Amino acid sequence: MSQFKLAFIVFSALTLLATLKVAADDAPSWSYLITSNFRSEYVDEYGIVNTIHPVVQTEITITTPCGLYFDLWHSHNLTRPGDFNYNLGDEVDGSIGYSASLWKEKPYSLDIDLGVTYEDYVGLGSGKGDIILPYLELSHEFDLGKLTLAPYVRVEYALPATGNSNGDLSGSFAFVGVKADVELSSKWSFEEKLQLEADDGAFGYKPGGTLVDLTSTLTYKVDDHVSVDVEARLTRSLNDSIEKSSAAIVGVGVTCSF
């Protein structure tokens, strides 16, 4: 099965899911989320250091009332401010997905996130190095008053896009983790995210790469639509996969929602 057939199947499934009615007490509405973060370097969720230089990473997410969403993400290496196609740290990702809550009656509720991402490594030229990534994530939220715990599992499958000249990069990724969100006050909150990632050699890497990732985020709510985040992230490879390395990243960002 070609990557385009698989992408078409995923898109068709998302479109079908989007036609389903979402049961809710209040009628759902469109939502818009914009984030922009300065980070000391770009280490992706697989533990690969794309650049050791500072980057600005911006994301726009539009979610429809039925749960269908569209996401555009951009990373730019600040060492070349006038060149958006430098490659090392420069990237554009586009996603289409569907998110919803299944079996909303707690404690059996389950959240689902299903979609496909196209990763465009702009500095390599059209199609070169580009990846198609279908994904599925399942999570459950435990509301403990001021503390919210959300364990999750996620799977992705990498497919080289047409024109990719870097060989066979197909393969799978698996993630398991938990998010802990603490409401410190009406203005302040703190989130801790612990994640374990493993793969079977996708992207042409050595099989069996495993990574532990810990991200701490302190958030200040300016008003109902704007918040400011400060984050610290540690990643550590658990084996000798040379593509994955341990790193410490710090960042600060702004989030706007409406």
C-alpha positions in Angstrom: 0.0 0.0 0.0 1.5 3.4 -1.0 1.7 6.3 1.4 -0.8 8.2 -0.6 -3.4 5.4 -0.4 -2.8 5.2 3.4 -3.1 8.9 3.8 -6.3 8.9 1.7 -7.8 6.1 4.0 -6.8 8.1 7.1 -8.4 11.3 5.6 -11.6 9.4 4.7 -11.8 8.0 8.2 -11.4 11.4 9.7 -14.0 12.9 7.5 -16.5 10.1 8.5 -15.7 10.6 12.2 -16.3 14.4 11.8 -19.8 13.8 10.6 -20.7 12.1 13.9 -22.6 14.2 16.5 -20.6 15.0 19.6 -22.7 14.6 22.7 -22.3 17.6 25.0 -24.3 19.7 27.4 -23.4 22.9 25.5 -23.3 23.2 21.8 -19.6 23.0 20.7 -18.1 25.9 18.8 -15.0 26.7 16.7 -11.8 27.2 18.7 -8.5 28.8 17.7 -5.1 28.3 19.5 -1.9 30.1 18.6 1.4 29.5 20.4 4.9 30.9 19.9 7.9 29.6 21.8 11.6 30.5 22.0 13.6 27.4 22.8 17.4 27.1 23.4 17.6 24.2 20.8 15.4 22.0 18.7 15.2 18.4 20.0 12.2 16.5 18.6 9.9 14.1 20.4 12.0 11.2 19.2 15.2 12.6 20.9 16.9 13.7 17.7 18.8 17.0 17.9 17.8 19.0 14.8 19.9 21.9 15.9 21.8 23.0 19.0 21.0 26.7 18.1 18.1 28.7 19.5 14.8 28.4 17.5 11.4 30.0 17.5 8.5 27.5 17.1 5.0 28.6 16.3 1.8 26.6 16.0 -1.7 27.4 14.9 -4.6 25.0 15.6 -8.2 25.4 14.4 -10.8 23.0 15.8 -14.3 22.6 14.4 -17.4 22.0 16.4 -17.5 18.3 15.3 -13.9 17.6 16.6 -12.1 17.8 13.3 -9.0 20.0 13.6 -6.2 21.5 11.4 -2.8 22.3 12.7 0.2 24.1 11.2 3.6 24.1 13.0 6.8 26.0 12.0 10.3 25.9 13.4 13.0 28.5 12.5 16.7 28.5 13.3 17.5 31.9 14.7 21.2 31.8 13.6 19.9 32.6 10.1 17.1 35.1 10.6 16.7 36.1 7.0 16.7 32.5 5.6 13.7 30.3 6.3 15.1 27.4 4.3 18.3 26.6 6.1 17.2 23.1 7.1 19.0 22.6 10.4 16.1 23.6 12.8 13.8 24.8 10.0 10.7 22.8 9.4 7.0 23.1 8.5 4.5 20.5 9.6 0.8 20.3 8.7 -1.7 18.0 10.4 -5.4 17.1 10.0 -7.0 15.1 12.8 -10.0 14.3 14.8 -10.3 14.4 18.6 -13.3 13.5 20.8 -14.2 12.0 24.1 -15.6 8.4 24.1 -17.8 7.0 26.8 -17.9 10.3 28.7 -19.3 8.9 31.8 -16.5 8.8 34.3 -14.5 6.8 35.4 -14.7 5.0 32.0 -14.2 8.1 29.8 -11.6 7.8 27.0 -10.2 10.6 24.8 -9.1 9.8 21.3 -6.9 11.7 18.9 -6.5 10.4 15.4 -4.8 12.0 12.4 -2.0 12.3 9.9 1.0 14.8 9.8 3.1 15.8 6.8 6.6 16.9 8.0 8.4 19.2 5.5 12.1 19.7 6.0 12.2 22.8 3.9 16.0 23.1 3.6 16.4 19.8 1.8 14.3 20.8 -1.1 10.9 19.6 -2.3 10.1 16.2 -1.0 13.6 15.3 0.1 13.6 14.0 3.7 9.9 14.7 4.0 7.8 12.3 6.1 4.1 11.3 6.4 3.1 10.3 9.9 -0.4 8.8 10.7 -0.9 8.7 14.5 -3.4 7.6 17.1 -3.4 8.6 20.8 -5.7 7.4 23.6 -5.8 9.1 27.0 -7.9 9.2 30.2 -8.1 12.2 32.6 -8.4 11.8 36.3 -9.8 14.9 38.0 -8.5 15.1 41.6 -9.5 18.6 42.4 -6.5 20.9 42.1 -4.6 18.0 40.5 -5.4 16.5 37.1 -3.6 13.3 35.9 -3.8 12.2 32.3 -2.0 8.9 31.3 -1.8 8.3 27.6 -0.5 6.0 24.9 0.4 7.0 21.3 1.5 5.2 18.2 2.9 6.7 15.0 4.0 5.2 11.7 6.6 7.0 9.5 6.3 6.8 5.7 8.8 8.5 3.4 7.0 11.0 1.1 7.4 10.8 -2.7 10.7 12.4 -3.6 12.4 11.5 -0.3 16.0 10.6 -1.3 17.2 9.4 2.1 16.3 5.7 1.6 13.7 3.6 3.4 12.7 5.6 6.4 9.5 3.7 7.3 8.9 2.4 10.8 6.9 2.8 13.9 7.1 4.8 17.1 5.4 4.1 20.4 4.9 6.5 23.3 3.6 6.0 26.8 3.4 8.8 29.4 1.5 10.8 31.9 0.7 14.5 32.3 0.2 16.0 35.8 -1.4 19.5 35.9 -1.6 21.4 39.2 -3.7 24.5 39.7 -1.6 26.7 42.0 -4.0 29.6 42.0 -6.4 31.4 39.7 -3.5 32.7 37.7 -0.7 30.1 38.1 -0.6 26.4 37.1 2.2 23.9 36.7 2.4 20.9 34.4 4.8 17.9 34.5 4.9 15.6 31.5 6.9 12.3 31.7 7.1 10.3 28.5 8.9 7.1 27.3 9.5 6.7 23.6 10.6 3.6 21.7 10.9 2.8 18.0 11.9 0.0 15.6 14.4 1.9 13.6 12.2 4.4 11.8 13.8 7.3 9.9 16.7 4.9 9.2 17.9 5.0 12.8 19.3 2.1 14.7 16.5 -0.3 15.8 15.5 -0.2 19.5 16.0 3.5 20.2 14.5 4.4 23.6 14.2 7.8 25.2 12.9 9.2 28.5 11.6 12.7 28.2 10.6 15.0 31.1 9.1 18.5 30.6 8.1 20.9 33.3 6.0 24.0 32.4 5.0 26.9 34.6 2.1 28.9 33.2 0.8 32.4 34.1 -2.7 33.2 32.9 -2.7 36.9 31.8 -6.5 36.8 31.0 -9.1 34.5 29.6 -7.3 34.4 26.2 -3.6 34.9 26.8 -1.0 33.0 28.9 2.7 32.9 29.3 4.7 29.7 29.7 8.2 29.0 31.0 9.5 25.4 30.4 12.4 23.2 31.1 12.9 19.8 29.3 15.3 17.0 29.9 15.8 14.0 27.5 18.0 11.0 27.9 18.7 8.1 25.6 18.5 4.7 27.3 20.7 2.8 24.9 23.6 3.4 22.4 21.4 4.6 19.5 23.8 7.3 18.1 21.0 9.4 16.6 19.4 10.0 20.0 21.2 12.0 22.6 20.7 13.4 26.1 19.8 17.1 26.1 18.5 20.0 28.3 16.3 22.6 26.7 14.8 25.7 28.2 12.1 27.9 26.7 9.6 30.7 27.1 6.4 31.2 25.1 3.0 32.8 24.7 -0.3 31.1 24.1 -3.5 32.8 22.7 -6.8 31.1 22.5 -10.3 32.2 21.4 
